[in-house]
């Protein structure tokens, strides 16, 4: 364990990664300040030293950090127009968004009013999140439409809204192992939205 008073390199990311492991192993109810610092193998005061607002601030910052990473990844999507397949490119971004906080971490934020309020305030102030990803997906689809890789009548903005809105829904509602795998659902949704991979009608 890191001794008291000794600086911990990359403390925020160390605590964030520890929190993700705690929630993955024990579910949303397992996330406590002590569980995070025990998992991170650091002093009990490290979390509060970096997050004076306590666990609510920590949870909100964790989710915001993961969404920001995904928004940055999505921002690179338009440059991938013409590469790989449309389905593969969109699936990569949708999967990254699902993994950015995960259903369980989203559940933690929802069940902690203080964290949810901090998250909503940050989104309202312009923190990168679902809207930024949606804009990147729409820009990518416009580029693919110009390249002729999706149908000319495809509506990029509507498809982006449907895809990102579905991922948002899955993040907010898919919390337990009894729920359908969200990645399988996304795998069926993307071809349906883009008109690719349609199964042949049975004779």
Buried (B, 14 or more C-beta within 10 A) or exposed (E): EBEEEEEBEEBBEBBBBBBBEBBEEBBBEBBBBEBBBBBBEBBEEBBBEBBEBEBBBBBBBBBBBBBBBBBBBBBEBBEBBEEEEBBEBBBBBBBBBBEBBBBBBBBBBBBBEBBBEBBEEBBEEEBBBBEBBBBBBBBBBBBBBEEEBBEEEBBBBEBBBBBBEBBBEBBEEBBEEEEEEBEEBBBEBBBEBBEBEEEEEEE
